[in-house]
Amino acid sequence: MTDIRTLEHDTLAAIAAANDEASLDAVRIAALGKAGSVSGLLKSLGGMAPDERKEQGPLINGLRDRVSAAMALRKQALTDAALNARLASERIDVSLPVREGPEACGRLHPISQVIDEITAIFGDMGFSIAEGPDVETDDLNFTKLNFPEGHPAREMHDTFFFAPDKGGKRKLLRTHTSPVQVRTMLAQQPPIRVICPGRTYRCDSDQTHTPMFHQVEGLVIDKGSHMGHLKWILQEFCKAFFEVRDVTMRFRPSFFPFTEPSVEVDIQCSRKGGEIRFGEGEDWLEILGCGMVHPNVLRNVGIDPDVYQGFAWGMGIDRIAMLKYGMPDLRPFFEADVRWLQHYGFRPLDFPTLAGGLSV
């Protein structure tokens, strides 16, 4: 009896002294394992006389039960203590402002935002998006667009040419996205209704010009296309893009090799206080060029100008971004200044839609 009480006292003391689950498990093995002290007593019951077994059995089984119960309680206490310690170390003060993650801190470049806005507007009108390579041939960039030999736009001072190949032909960085229109007309049969956004390159650099800039051009080829359709598309685009109820536009005769007749488009605006506002005022601002596709261009791509006609337009994405969002200088667009991007950039998950707003 004395040995059982002593063993129980020592075992319960060891259980109470265990300060983690590993040490508690060591006590369990020492007491209740196959070679444990309590397990040894249980095994000794088989060798006792019946009367002795009747006396010692309840005592030894009671010892086992009390040790097991103490083990379970201590294990639960250690588990709760570990959980409370972890909760205390991972506690968050909800009264502090939440730090923004990368998806919230990042900003979409104004050029990307404006391209998305343009796509939303013309996509609602039923236009598809066409793309092409930045490196083009002289034939697609100039010849098929009715640029005659010797035209100033072909000269080195205006165009980035590559070194001649073995055949003496030089490729170039496209000076406009019009080659995408040519590629589209060569690959598709009318009717055609596409917009062509992308990078373009010219030898020019100042406050409103950079050697690499962005353009979007539109093209419609059909049997009944006319200038009235063109005017309506441009008016609806300007109203949606600049987010005004009405715009007044002025079409002035001009010249482009690939359109006939050709016009430049001005939009009425106000410059009061050094800020440009559309839909009001008495000033005018040129925003794009357009016209009916020249019959020679249609012939060059295998379209019969006696059956089909079309119209095209082009505008600088960087320029209309500056006009809409009040950016005074074009050069910071390409300087990768994070401070400028934080100021003028847009949240990446706020997709522009005509229903929800373009510049939300």
Buried (B, 14 or more C-beta within 10 A) or exposed (E): EEEBEEBBEEBBEBBBEBEEEEBBBEBBEBBBBEEBBBBBBBEEEEEEEEEEBEEBEEBBBEBBEBBBEBBEEBBEEBEEEEEEEEEEEEEEEEEEEEEEEEEEEBBBBBBBBBBBBBBBBBBEBEBEBBEBBBEBBBEBBBBBBBBEEEEEBBEEEEBBEEEEEEEEEBBBBBBBBBBBBBBBBEEBEBEBBBBBBBBBBBEEEEEBBBEBBBBBBBBBBBEEBEBEBBBEBBBBBBBBBBBBEEBBBEBEEBEBBBBBBBBBBBBBBBEEEEEBBBBBBEBBBBBBBBBBBBBBBBEBBEBEBEEBBBBBBBBBBBBBBBBBEEBEEBEBBBEEEEEBBEEBBBBBEBBBBEEEEBBE
